């Protein structure tokens, strides 16, 4: 679960997560995908590039 807003600037970013994830899994360059989605600020780019999906890993322990 990616945060809805960037922690630093407050820009809404969660609405672009699925497209970013699908395109990177298909083999596109992550930087080019972020540029294409209009994510220019380095704080917002950090949110995408450093995100780790832990929901599936931790779900069995609930």
Biotite code that builds the C-alpha atoms (Angstrom):
import biotite.structure as struc

atoms = struc.array([
    struc.Atom([0.000, 0.000, 0.000], chain_id="A", res_id=1, res_name="UNK", atom_name="CA", element="C"),
    struc.Atom([1.626, 3.154, -1.186], chain_id="A", res_id=2, res_name="UNK", atom_name="CA", element="C"),
    struc.Atom([0.829, 6.328, 0.751], chain_id="A", res_id=3, res_name="UNK", atom_name="CA", element="C"),
    struc.Atom([-1.853, 8.513, -0.787], chain_id="A", res_id=4, res_name="UNK", atom_name="CA", element="C"),
    struc.Atom([0.295, 11.646, -0.656], chain_id="A", res_id=5, res_name="UNK", atom_name="CA", element="C"),
    struc.Atom([4.011, 12.320, -0.863], chain_id="A", res_id=6, res_name="UNK", atom_name="CA", element="C"),
    struc.Atom([5.401, 12.690, 2.653], chain_id="A", res_id=7, res_name="UNK", atom_name="CA", element="C"),
    struc.Atom([7.404, 15.794, 1.750], chain_id="A", res_id=8, res_name="UNK", atom_name="CA", element="C"),
    struc.Atom([5.330, 17.934, -0.608], chain_id="A", res_id=9, res_name="UNK", atom_name="CA", element="C"),
    struc.Atom([1.836, 16.504, -0.166], chain_id="A", res_id=10, res_name="UNK", atom_name="CA", element="C"),
    struc.Atom([1.171, 15.797, -3.854], chain_id="A", res_id=11, res_name="UNK", atom_name="CA", element="C"),
    struc.Atom([-1.350, 13.008, -4.485], chain_id="A", res_id=12, res_name="UNK", atom_name="CA", element="C"),
    struc.Atom([0.602, 10.070, -5.921], chain_id="A", res_id=13, res_name="UNK", atom_name="CA", element="C"),
    struc.Atom([-1.364, 6.908, -5.084], chain_id="A", res_id=14, res_name="UNK", atom_name="CA", element="C"),
    struc.Atom([-3.569, 7.200, -8.173], chain_id="A", res_id=15, res_name="UNK", atom_name="CA", element="C"),
    struc.Atom([-0.542, 6.534, -10.411], chain_id="A", res_id=16, res_name="UNK", atom_name="CA", element="C"),
    struc.Atom([0.922, 3.575, -8.521], chain_id="A", res_id=17, res_name="UNK", atom_name="CA", element="C"),
    struc.Atom([-0.801, 0.761, -10.456], chain_id="A", res_id=18, res_name="UNK", atom_name="CA", element="C"),
    struc.Atom([0.175, 2.106, -13.862], chain_id="A", res_id=19, res_name="UNK", atom_name="CA", element="C"),
    struc.Atom([3.757, 2.629, -12.683], chain_id="A", res_id=20, res_name="UNK", atom_name="CA", element="C"),
    struc.Atom([3.948, -0.879, -11.217], chain_id="A", res_id=21, res_name="UNK", atom_name="CA", element="C"),
    struc.Atom([2.481, -2.549, -14.327], chain_id="A", res_id=22, res_name="UNK", atom_name="CA", element="C"),
    struc.Atom([4.756, -0.706, -16.734], chain_id="A", res_id=23, res_name="UNK", atom_name="CA", element="C"),
    struc.Atom([7.911, -1.431, -14.719], chain_id="A", res_id=24, res_name="UNK", atom_name="CA", element="C"),
    struc.Atom([6.970, -5.119, -14.470], chain_id="A", res_id=25, res_name="UNK", atom_name="CA", element="C"),
    struc.Atom([6.642, -5.172, -18.268], chain_id="A", res_id=26, res_name="UNK", atom_name="CA", element="C"),
    struc.Atom([10.266, -4.078, -18.494], chain_id="A", res_id=27, res_name="UNK", atom_name="CA", element="C"),
    struc.Atom([10.140, -0.323, -19.006], chain_id="A", res_id=28, res_name="UNK", atom_name="CA", element="C"),
    struc.Atom([12.746, 1.910, -17.396], chain_id="A", res_id=29, res_name="UNK", atom_name="CA", element="C"),
    struc.Atom([11.384, 3.234, -14.092], chain_id="A", res_id=30, res_name="UNK", atom_name="CA", element="C"),
    struc.Atom([12.774, 6.721, -14.651], chain_id="A", res_id=31, res_name="UNK", atom_name="CA", element="C"),
    struc.Atom([11.130, 6.977, -18.058], chain_id="A", res_id=32, res_name="UNK", atom_name="CA", element="C"),
    struc.Atom([7.810, 5.791, -16.635], chain_id="A", res_id=33, res_name="UNK", atom_name="CA", element="C"),
    struc.Atom([7.943, 8.411, -13.878], chain_id="A", res_id=34, res_name="UNK", atom_name="CA", element="C"),
    struc.Atom([8.712, 11.110, -16.451], chain_id="A", res_id=35, res_name="UNK", atom_name="CA", element="C"),
    struc.Atom([5.819, 9.943, -18.622], chain_id="A", res_id=36, res_name="UNK", atom_name="CA", element="C"),
    struc.Atom([3.424, 9.996, -15.634], chain_id="A", res_id=37, res_name="UNK", atom_name="CA", element="C"),
    struc.Atom([4.463, 13.563, -14.859], chain_id="A", res_id=38, res_name="UNK", atom_name="CA", element="C"),
    struc.Atom([6.222, 12.845, -11.578], chain_id="A", res_id=39, res_name="UNK", atom_name="CA", element="C"),
    struc.Atom([9.077, 15.336, -11.685], chain_id="A", res_id=40, res_name="UNK", atom_name="CA", element="C"),
    struc.Atom([9.847, 16.184, -8.049], chain_id="A", res_id=41, res_name="UNK", atom_name="CA", element="C"),
    struc.Atom([12.585, 14.075, -6.514], chain_id="A", res_id=42, res_name="UNK", atom_name="CA", element="C"),
    struc.Atom([10.604, 13.659, -3.283], chain_id="A", res_id=43, res_name="UNK", atom_name="CA", element="C"),
    struc.Atom([7.691, 12.088, -5.178], chain_id="A", res_id=44, res_name="UNK", atom_name="CA", element="C"),
    struc.Atom([10.020, 9.952, -7.283], chain_id="A", res_id=45, res_name="UNK", atom_name="CA", element="C"),
    struc.Atom([11.584, 8.678, -4.066], chain_id="A", res_id=46, res_name="UNK", atom_name="CA", element="C"),
    struc.Atom([8.148, 7.492, -2.910], chain_id="A", res_id=47, res_name="UNK", atom_name="CA", element="C"),
    struc.Atom([7.814, 5.299, -6.005], chain_id="A", res_id=48, res_name="UNK", atom_name="CA", element="C"),
    struc.Atom([11.392, 4.072, -6.286], chain_id="A", res_id=49, res_name="UNK", atom_name="CA", element="C"),
    struc.Atom([11.818, 3.070, -2.640], chain_id="A", res_id=50, res_name="UNK", atom_name="CA", element="C"),
    struc.Atom([8.346, 1.595, -2.010], chain_id="A", res_id=51, res_name="UNK", atom_name="CA", element="C"),
    struc.Atom([8.266, -2.059, -0.902], chain_id="A", res_id=52, res_name="UNK", atom_name="CA", element="C"),
    struc.Atom([5.035, -4.061, -0.955], chain_id="A", res_id=53, res_name="UNK", atom_name="CA", element="C"),
    struc.Atom([4.796, -5.660, 2.484], chain_id="A", res_id=54, res_name="UNK", atom_name="CA", element="C"),
    struc.Atom([1.047, -6.279, 2.615], chain_id="A", res_id=55, res_name="UNK", atom_name="CA", element="C"),
    struc.Atom([1.258, -9.695, 0.949], chain_id="A", res_id=56, res_name="UNK", atom_name="CA", element="C"),
    struc.Atom([4.202, -10.678, 3.140], chain_id="A", res_id=57, res_name="UNK", atom_name="CA", element="C"),
    struc.Atom([2.591, -9.669, 6.433], chain_id="A", res_id=58, res_name="UNK", atom_name="CA", element="C"),
    struc.Atom([-1.026, -10.703, 5.666], chain_id="A", res_id=59, res_name="UNK", atom_name="CA", element="C"),
    struc.Atom([-0.639, -14.346, 6.796], chain_id="A", res_id=60, res_name="UNK", atom_name="CA", element="C"),
    struc.Atom([0.375, -13.218, 10.294], chain_id="A", res_id=61, res_name="UNK", atom_name="CA", element="C"),
    struc.Atom([-2.827, -11.315, 11.087], chain_id="A", res_id=62, res_name="UNK", atom_name="CA", element="C"),
])
